[in-house]
Amino acid sequence: MKQQRAGFGGGCHWCTEAVFQSLRGVLEVSQGFIASDAPHDSFSEAVAVTWDPAVIAFEDLIAVHLATHSSSSRHKMRGKYRSAVYVHDTADGADARRIIDAIAEQTDSSFVTEILPFRAFKASDARFRDYYTRNREGPFCDAYIEPKLAMLRQRFAALQAGAATKV
């Protein structure tokens, strides 16, 4: 089975982790911090994602990512919550740029999401990994994660784990 990898950053990594864990075809989500090249070489909250491109496309992952964080806002927390797709090679970088530009045109949006080289990863402390799964009833999950997952169930139902796949 062929696998692809990329990193996604934009909001709290607890939220981002739960979003990507809910998608069919996603094989692994590692929550932590990703750094790129200068001037983006400081670590920022993100997830490293591995997926099966025969089940879910890079375009779908990027569309979900853009829809589940403040991808068009230049808010003051961008150092901690860098809006980015972190890629492992230039071909994936070109694909990601094309995909974001197409979604921007289709939705008449202006995204701040950057395409950056994936250079380093630091995993979150074990007590924070799988946060939603372990704390589903908690106030943070109720206030921040569950609304994102509810939106995914509405807008991206076909991409949810357990959804019927197209033949």
C-alpha positions as CSV (number, residue, x, y, z in Angstrom):
1,M,0.0,0.0,0.0
2,K,1.3,3.4,-1.0
3,Q,1.3,6.0,1.8
4,Q,1.7,9.8,1.8
5,R,2.8,12.1,4.5
6,A,2.4,15.8,5.4
7,G,2.0,18.0,8.4
8,F,-0.9,20.3,9.1
9,G,-0.8,23.3,11.5
10,G,-3.2,26.0,12.2
11,G,-5.0,25.7,15.5
12,C,-4.6,23.8,18.7
13,H,-3.0,20.4,18.0
14,W,-5.7,18.7,20.2
15,C,-8.3,19.9,17.7
16,T,-6.3,19.2,14.6
17,E,-5.5,15.7,15.8
18,A,-9.2,14.9,16.4
19,V,-10.1,16.3,13.0
20,F,-7.7,14.1,11.1
21,Q,-8.3,11.0,13.3
22,S,-11.9,11.2,12.2
23,L,-11.2,10.8,8.5
24,R,-11.2,7.5,6.6
25,G,-7.9,6.6,4.9
26,V,-5.9,8.4,7.6
27,L,-3.5,5.8,8.9
28,E,-1.6,7.8,11.6
29,V,-1.9,11.2,13.3
30,S,1.0,12.3,15.4
31,Q,0.3,15.3,17.6
32,G,3.1,17.7,18.4
33,F,5.1,20.6,17.0
34,I,6.6,21.1,13.5
35,A,9.4,23.4,12.5
36,S,10.4,24.4,8.9
37,D,13.1,26.6,7.4
38,A,13.8,30.2,8.7
39,P,11.9,32.3,9.3
40,H,9.5,29.5,10.2
41,D,12.1,27.4,12.1
42,S,10.4,27.8,15.5
43,F,8.2,24.9,16.5
44,S,4.5,25.5,16.1
45,E,1.5,23.3,17.1
46,A,0.7,20.8,14.3
47,V,0.1,17.2,13.4
48,A,2.0,14.8,11.2
49,V,-0.4,12.8,9.1
50,T,0.1,9.6,7.2
51,W,-2.7,8.5,4.8
52,D,-3.6,6.1,2.0
53,P,-4.1,8.1,-1.2
54,A,-6.2,5.3,-2.6
55,V,-8.8,6.0,0.1
56,I,-8.5,9.8,0.7
57,A,-6.9,12.4,-1.5
58,F,-4.5,15.2,-0.5
59,E,-7.1,17.6,-1.9
60,D,-9.6,16.4,0.6
61,L,-7.2,16.6,3.5
62,I,-6.3,20.2,2.6
63,A,-10.0,21.1,2.2
64,V,-10.8,19.7,5.6
65,H,-7.8,21.5,7.1
66,L,-8.7,24.9,5.6
67,A,-12.3,24.5,6.9
68,T,-11.4,23.5,10.5
69,H,-9.1,26.4,11.6
70,S,-8.8,30.1,11.0
71,S,-7.1,29.7,7.7
72,S,-7.9,33.2,6.5
73,S,-7.0,35.1,9.7
74,R,-3.7,36.8,10.5
75,H,-4.4,36.7,14.2
76,K,-1.8,37.5,16.8
77,M,-1.3,33.8,17.8
78,R,0.2,32.8,14.4
79,G,3.6,32.0,16.0
80,K,2.0,29.3,18.2
81,Y,-0.6,28.3,15.6
82,R,1.1,28.7,12.2
83,S,-1.4,28.0,9.4
84,A,0.6,25.7,7.2
85,V,0.8,22.5,5.2
86,Y,4.2,21.0,5.8
87,V,5.5,18.9,2.9
88,H,8.3,16.4,2.5
89,D,9.1,17.2,-1.2
90,T,8.7,19.9,-3.8
91,A,6.2,17.9,-5.8
92,D,3.8,17.8,-2.8
93,G,4.5,21.5,-2.2
94,A,3.4,22.3,-5.8
95,D,0.3,20.1,-5.4
96,A,-0.6,21.8,-2.1
97,R,-0.2,25.3,-3.6
98,R,-2.4,24.3,-6.6
99,I,-5.0,22.8,-4.3
100,I,-5.1,25.8,-1.9
101,D,-5.3,28.3,-4.9
102,A,-8.2,26.3,-6.4
103,I,-10.1,26.2,-3.2
104,A,-9.5,29.9,-2.7
105,E,-10.9,30.6,-6.2
106,Q,-13.9,28.3,-5.7
107,T,-14.8,29.8,-2.4
108,D,-13.8,33.4,-3.1
109,S,-11.4,33.2,0.0
110,S,-8.0,34.5,0.8
111,F,-6.0,32.0,2.8
112,V,-3.0,32.8,5.0
113,T,-2.0,29.1,5.0
114,E,1.6,28.6,3.9
115,I,3.2,25.7,2.2
116,L,6.4,24.9,4.1
117,P,9.1,22.2,4.1
118,F,8.6,19.7,6.9
119,R,12.0,19.9,8.7
120,A,11.6,18.7,12.3
121,F,8.9,17.2,14.5
122,K,8.6,17.1,18.3
123,A,5.9,14.9,19.7
124,S,3.5,16.2,22.4
125,D,3.8,14.9,25.9
126,A,2.1,11.5,26.1
127,R,-0.6,12.9,28.4
128,F,-1.9,15.2,25.6
129,R,-1.9,12.7,22.8
130,D,-5.3,11.3,21.7
131,Y,-6.8,14.1,23.7
132,Y,-10.3,14.0,22.3
133,T,-10.5,10.2,22.6
134,R,-9.5,10.3,26.2
135,N,-11.4,13.5,27.2
136,R,-14.5,13.5,25.0
137,E,-16.8,14.7,27.8
138,G,-14.5,17.5,29.0
139,P,-15.3,21.2,28.6
140,F,-12.4,21.9,26.1
141,C,-13.6,19.1,23.8
142,D,-17.2,20.2,24.1
143,A,-16.4,23.9,23.4
144,Y,-13.7,23.5,20.7
145,I,-13.3,20.0,19.2
146,E,-16.9,18.8,19.0
147,P,-18.1,21.8,16.9
148,K,-15.4,21.1,14.3
149,L,-16.3,17.4,14.2
150,A,-20.0,18.3,13.8
151,M,-19.2,20.6,10.9
152,L,-17.1,17.8,9.3
153,R,-20.0,15.4,9.7
154,Q,-22.2,17.8,7.8
155,R,-19.8,19.2,5.1
156,F,-17.5,16.3,4.7
157,A,-19.7,13.3,5.6
158,A,-18.3,11.1,2.8
159,L,-14.7,11.5,4.2
160,Q,-15.6,10.4,7.8
161,A,-14.3,7.1,9.0
162,G,-17.0,4.5,8.6
163,A,-18.5,6.3,5.6
164,A,-19.2,4.2,2.5
165,T,-16.4,4.4,0.0
166,K,-17.1,5.2,-3.7
167,V,-16.7,2.2,-6.0
